[in-house]
Amino acid sequence: MSKGSMLGILVAAPVIGLVAVVVVIFTVIVGGGSDGASAAGCGTGGPAIAVESGQLPAAVGAYSGEQVANAASILTIGKQRGLNQHAQQVALIAAMTESGLRNLGGGDRDSAGLFQMRPSQGWGTLAQITDTGYAINLFYERLTQVPGWESKEPGEAAQAVERSAFPDRYATHLPEAAQVMNALSGTTVVPVSSTDEGLACSRAGTADPGELADGEQPARGPHAAEINQVIAFAKLQLGKSYVLGGAGPDVWDCSGLTKVAYAQVGIDIDDGHSSTTQWRNGVARGQMHPLSEVQPGDLIFWGGNDAWHVGISLGGNMMIAAPKVGDVVKIQTVWGTPNAQVWRPVDGL
């Protein structure tokens, strides 16, 4: 069971006059994040919420138990994000098609969770994508980045996010989605406090992590999946402003971006927050390689042993970085005279 989908029994005792009334309800808490996201120092994608589901039916059509609770979570988070019923319908048919509204621990290749998201395609870690709050919020985030999603047919919009090999399956669940939405129309949302922080580590930006930029090379080797995830996270930050000391989710500096990007795969490259520290950590760990052998995911530095800038290689002569004040996170050519060595943090895996 993931931290973001915690099922339990809540006993409430409101006092009416002098009479204590005990109400037992089934409660679903969503919207938290994974430990990996929290460690990255990211914010939340919205306050955690509790779907107070004492009035949820035991079953709706072919769906029951966890499936009904997950459907309620999808609708609730959609409402919380201010999205209309069209968006909620798209999310529902996507989850119905991909997982049968179950938070699956695995699937085809590395797919997992409600929406069968894949870590290798930049959706997050396994812990994150099996956190229902994270997964639902990220699905909505990606949906609203699809140009013209509001006017697309629900099945077409779901396919634009999921990119399935079977695009026609989504629309077949529209009657079930309508039935579920009608049955759960009275779901109550109750804000609760949360210290978990998940979604912001994959928020914003318009780049598709699955697409290679011009001049970018594909990651290869035993740690290609981790490298792809690091680069995918960095691409999701494209266009965000450079602010000295920025470490997300909305502003970045060069070392903040690299630090949080590698935190996505559980690698702590910096116990502080500076390109100098990162350079020296790479040297101390014995994971440096010649610049002439640079590979995607390697960290490129400028400034010698007192490095003052760092970026993430996309292979060849391309990199992604938060360059300077007044600029934004962007993909650019490797410029000037970088250090003669690059750091390959995945060597430590």
C-alpha positions in Angstrom: 0.0 0.0 0.0 1.5 3.4 -1.0 1.8 6.3 1.5 -0.4 8.4 -0.7 -3.3 6.0 -0.8 -3.9 5.2 2.8 -7.1 3.2 3.5 -8.4 3.1 7.0 -11.4 3.4 9.4 -12.0 6.9 10.9 -14.1 7.2 14.0 -15.6 10.7 14.5 -17.5 11.7 17.6 -19.3 15.0 17.0 -21.4 16.2 19.9 -25.0 17.2 19.2 -26.4 18.9 22.3 -25.3 16.4 25.1 -25.4 13.4 22.9 -22.1 12.0 21.4 -22.8 10.5 18.0 -20.1 8.1 16.7 -19.9 7.8 12.9 -17.7 5.2 11.3 -16.6 6.1 7.8 -14.2 4.7 5.2 -11.5 7.3 4.5 -9.1 7.7 1.6 -6.2 10.1 2.0 -4.6 11.3 -1.2 -2.2 13.9 -2.4 0.9 13.0 -0.4 4.2 12.3 -2.0 7.0 9.8 -1.8 10.1 9.9 0.3 12.2 10.4 -2.7 10.3 13.6 -3.7 10.5 14.9 -0.2 14.2 14.4 0.0 14.5 16.5 -3.1 13.2 19.5 -1.3 10.1 20.0 -3.5 6.8 21.5 -2.6 3.4 19.9 -2.9 1.1 19.9 -6.0 -1.7 21.1 -3.8 -2.9 20.4 -0.3 -3.4 16.9 0.8 -7.1 16.0 0.9 -9.3 13.3 2.5 -12.2 11.9 0.6 -14.7 11.4 3.3 -16.5 8.5 1.8 -19.1 7.4 4.3 -21.7 7.9 1.6 -19.7 6.1 -1.1 -21.6 3.1 -2.5 -20.1 -0.3 -1.9 -20.1 -0.9 -5.6 -20.8 1.1 -8.8 -21.4 -1.3 -11.7 -18.5 -3.6 -11.9 -16.3 -1.5 -9.6 -16.1 -1.9 -5.8 -13.9 -1.3 -2.8 -10.5 0.1 -3.7 -11.8 0.8 -7.3 -14.6 3.1 -6.1 -12.3 4.8 -3.6 -9.7 5.5 -6.4 -12.5 6.8 -8.6 -13.5 9.2 -5.8 -9.9 10.3 -5.5 -9.7 11.1 -9.2 -12.9 13.2 -9.1 -11.9 14.9 -5.9 -8.4 15.9 -7.1 -9.9 17.1 -10.4 -12.3 19.4 -8.4 -9.4 20.5 -6.2 -7.4 21.6 -9.2 -10.4 23.5 -10.6 -10.8 21.2 -13.6 -14.2 20.6 -15.2 -16.1 17.3 -15.6 -14.5 16.8 -19.1 -11.1 16.5 -17.5 -12.4 14.2 -14.7 -14.0 12.0 -17.4 -10.7 11.8 -19.3 -8.8 10.8 -16.1 -11.4 8.2 -15.2 -11.5 6.4 -18.6 -7.7 6.4 -18.6 -7.5 4.7 -15.2 -10.3 2.3 -16.1 -8.5 1.3 -19.2 -5.0 1.1 -17.8 -5.6 -0.5 -14.5 -9.3 -1.2 -13.9 -9.1 1.6 -11.3 -6.6 -0.4 -9.2 -3.2 0.8 -7.9 -1.2 -1.9 -9.5 2.3 -2.6 -8.4 3.4 -3.7 -11.9 2.3 -4.2 -15.5 3.7 -4.2 -19.0 7.4 -3.6 -18.9 8.0 -1.1 -16.1 4.4 0.3 -16.0 2.7 0.6 -12.6 0.0 2.4 -10.7 -3.5 3.7 -11.6 -2.4 5.0 -15.0 0.4 2.5 -15.7 3.0 5.2 -15.8 6.6 4.2 -16.6 9.7 5.4 -14.6 11.8 4.9 -17.8 9.6 7.4 -19.6 10.0 10.2 -17.0 6.8 9.8 -15.0 8.7 9.4 -11.7 10.0 6.7 -9.5 8.1 3.4 -8.8 7.3 4.7 -5.3 5.9 8.0 -6.8 3.8 6.5 -9.6 2.2 4.0 -7.2 1.3 6.9 -4.9 -2.2 7.6 -6.0 -2.2 11.3 -5.2 1.0 11.8 -7.1 -0.2 9.8 -10.1 -3.6 11.5 -10.3 -2.1 15.0 -10.0 0.5 14.2 -12.6 -2.0 12.8 -15.0 -4.0 16.1 -14.8 -0.8 18.1 -15.1 0.1 16.3 -18.4 -3.5 16.5 -19.6 -3.6 20.2 -19.3 -0.4 20.5 -21.2 -1.9 18.9 -24.3 -2.8 21.6 -26.8 -6.6 21.9 -27.3 -7.3 19.1 -24.8 -10.6 20.8 -23.8 -12.1 20.3 -27.3 -10.8 16.8 -27.8 -13.0 13.8 -27.5 -12.4 12.1 -24.1 -10.7 9.0 -25.6 -8.5 11.2 -27.8 -7.5 13.3 -24.9 -6.7 10.2 -22.8 -4.6 8.8 -25.6 -2.7 12.1 -25.9 -1.5 11.6 -22.3 -1.0 7.8 -22.2 0.2 7.2 -25.8 -1.1 3.7 -25.8 -0.6 1.2 -28.5 -4.4 0.7 -28.3 -5.8 4.2 -28.6 -9.4 3.1 -29.2 -9.8 1.4 -25.8 -10.4 4.5 -23.8 -13.7 5.5 -25.4 -15.2 2.1 -24.6 -15.3 3.1 -20.9 -17.3 6.3 -21.3 -20.6 4.7 -20.2 -19.0 3.3 -17.1 -17.3 6.7 -16.4 -20.7 8.4 -16.6 -22.2 5.9 -14.2 -19.4 6.4 -11.7 -19.5 10.2 -11.9 -23.2 10.2 -11.3 -22.9 7.8 -8.3 -20.1 9.8 -6.7 -21.4 13.3 -7.3 -21.8 13.9 -3.6 -18.3 13.1 -2.6 -17.0 15.4 0.2 -13.5 16.9 0.2 -11.9 17.6 3.6 -8.5 19.4 3.7 -6.0 17.7 6.0 -2.4 18.6 6.9 0.5 16.7 5.3 4.3 16.9 5.5 4.7 14.7 2.4 5.8 16.5 -0.7 5.5 14.7 -4.0 4.1 16.2 -7.2 6.1 19.4 -7.5 9.1 17.3 -8.3 7.5 16.6 -11.7 5.5 19.7 -12.2 5.3 22.3 -15.0 7.3 22.8 -18.2 6.0 21.8 -21.6 8.7 19.4 -22.9 7.8 15.8 -23.6 10.4 13.8 -21.7 10.1 11.1 -24.3 11.3 13.3 -27.2 14.9 13.8 -28.1 15.9 17.5 -28.6 17.9 18.4 -31.7 21.4 17.0 -31.3 20.5 15.0 -28.2 21.7 11.4 -27.9 19.8 8.5 -26.3 21.0 7.2 -23.0 22.6 3.7 -23.2 24.0 1.2 -20.8 22.9 -0.5 -17.6 21.7 2.7 -16.1 19.8 4.2 -19.1 16.5 4.1 -17.2 17.9 6.3 -14.4 19.6 8.7 -16.8 16.4 9.0 -18.8 14.5 9.9 -15.6 17.1 12.5 -14.6 16.9 14.1 -18.0 13.1 13.9 -18.2 12.8 15.7 -14.9 15.1 18.4 -16.1 13.1 18.8 -19.3 10.0 19.3 -17.2 11.6 22.5 -15.8 12.3 24.1 -19.2 11.3 27.7 -19.3 11.4 28.3 -15.6 13.3 31.3 -14.4 16.9 31.3 -13.0 17.0 32.6 -9.4 20.3 32.3 -7.4 19.7 29.7 -4.7 16.6 28.3 -6.5 15.9 24.6 -6.0 12.3 24.4 -7.4 9.6 23.9 -7.9 9.2 27.2 -9.9 12.7 28.7 -10.0 16.1 27.1 -10.3 19.8 27.8 -10.3 22.3 25.5 -12.0 23.3 23.4 -9.0 19.7 23.3 -7.6 18.5 21.8 -10.9 21.2 19.1 -11.0 20.8 18.3 -7.3 17.0 17.8 -7.5 17.2 16.0 -10.9 19.5 13.3 -9.5 17.4 13.1 -6.3 14.7 11.6 -8.6 16.7 8.4 -8.8 17.9 8.4 -5.2 21.4 9.9 -5.9 22.5 12.6 -3.5 25.1 14.6 -5.4 25.3 17.5 -3.0 25.0 17.8 0.7 24.8 21.5 0.3 23.8 23.5 -2.8 26.6 24.6 -5.1 28.4 23.5 -8.2 31.7 23.6 -6.3 30.5 21.0 -3.9 29.1 18.9 -6.6 32.4 18.9 -8.5 34.4 18.0 -5.5 32.0 15.2 -4.5 32.4 13.7 -8.0 36.2 13.8 -7.6 36.0 12.4 -4.1 33.8 9.5 -5.3 36.1 8.6 -8.1 33.4 8.9 -10.7 35.0 11.4 -13.1 35.4 10.8 -16.9 37.1 12.7 -19.7 35.0 15.3 -21.3 35.8 13.7 -24.6 33.8 10.6 -23.4 30.8 12.6 -22.2 27.5 10.7 -22.1 23.9 11.7 -21.5 23.3 12.5 -17.8 26.9 13.4 -17.1 27.4 16.6 -15.2 29.5 19.2 -17.1 31.3 21.9 -15.0 33.1 25.2 -15.5 35.6 26.8 -13.2 38.1 24.1 -12.3 38.2 22.9 -8.7 36.2 25.9 -7.6 33.5 25.2 -10.2 30.9 28.0 -10.6 28.6 26.4 -13.1 27.1 23.0 -13.9 24.8 21.5 -16.5 23.4 18.1 -17.4 24.7 16.6 -20.6 22.3 15.4 -23.3 25.1 13.7 -25.1 27.5 15.1 -27.7 27.6 18.9 -27.6 24.2 19.4 -26.0 23.1 20.0 -22.4 20.3 21.3 -20.3 20.9 23.8 -17.6 19.8 26.9 -15.6 22.3 29.3 -17.1 22.3 32.7 -15.3 20.2 35.5 -13.8 17.7 36.8 -16.3 17.6 33.5 -18.2 15.5 30.3 -18.0 16.2 26.6 -17.8 16.9 25.6 -21.4 18.6 23.2 -23.7 21.8 24.7 -25.2 25.1 23.8 -26.8 28.1 23.2 -24.5 29.8 26.6 -24.5 33.2 28.1 -23.6 35.8 26.0 -22.0 34.3 23.5 -19.5 36.4 21.4 -17.2 38.3 18.6 -18.8 36.4 16.0 -16.8 32.7 15.3 -16.3 31.0 13.5 -13.3 28.9 10.4 -14.0 26.8 10.0 -10.8 25.2 6.7 -11.9 28.6 5.0 -11.5 27.6 4.7 -7.9 24.5 2.6 -8.5 
